[in-house]
């Protein structure tokens, strides 16, 4: 199982991705590259204020970052490392369950074999 800090990061990523608008913003940044609040508001059917609010939540989760402002521009870019870390955490969790379910299946098969009547004898 990954360390607890990996779980904390994964939870932050999953929480940030629960909102469809935030997922749309991430998709847009992944597709078109770095963009400002104004750029993103022009591409999506939401206000600049809503874009800024959602970008703040994504930045808190670490899935986006912003460069130093150049003039009035403040571009945001996708940060894939936290998303990859969340994927690794989820895969480790799934592997743990796969191991447990495999052990349960083997135990049930062993029990079933012991309790089955021998069909070759009369």
Secondary structure in CASP SS format (residue, H / E / C, confidence):
PFRMAT SS
TARGET T0000
AUTHOR 0000-0000-0000
METHOD secondary structure of the structure
MODEL  1
X C 1.00
X C 1.00
X C 1.00
X H 1.00
X H 1.00
X H 1.00
X H 1.00
X H 1.00
X H 1.00
X H 1.00
X H 1.00
X H 1.00
X H 1.00
X H 1.00
X H 1.00
X H 1.00
X C 1.00
X C 1.00
X C 1.00
X H 1.00
X H 1.00
X H 1.00
X H 1.00
X H 1.00
X H 1.00
X H 1.00
X H 1.00
X H 1.00
X H 1.00
X H 1.00
X H 1.00
X H 1.00
X C 1.00
X C 1.00
X E 1.00
X C 1.00
X H 1.00
X H 1.00
X H 1.00
X H 1.00
X H 1.00
X H 1.00
X H 1.00
X C 1.00
X C 1.00
X C 1.00
X C 1.00
X H 1.00
X H 1.00
X H 1.00
X H 1.00
X H 1.00
X H 1.00
X H 1.00
X H 1.00
X H 1.00
X H 1.00
X H 1.00
X H 1.00
X H 1.00
X H 1.00
X C 1.00
X C 1.00
X E 1.00
X E 1.00
X E 1.00
X C 1.00
X C 1.00
X C 1.00
X E 1.00
X C 1.00
X C 1.00
X E 1.00
X C 1.00
X C 1.00
X E 1.00
X E 1.00
X E 1.00
X C 1.00
X H 1.00
X H 1.00
X H 1.00
X H 1.00
X H 1.00
X H 1.00
X H 1.00
X H 1.00
X H 1.00
X H 1.00
X H 1.00
X H 1.00
X H 1.00
X H 1.00
X H 1.00
X H 1.00
X H 1.00
X H 1.00
X H 1.00
X H 1.00
X H 1.00
X H 1.00
X H 1.00
X H 1.00
X H 1.00
X H 1.00
X H 1.00
X H 1.00
X H 1.00
X H 1.00
X H 1.00
X H 1.00
X H 1.00
X H 1.00
X H 1.00
X H 1.00
X C 1.00
X C 1.00
X C 1.00
X C 1.00
X C 1.00
X C 1.00
X C 1.00
END
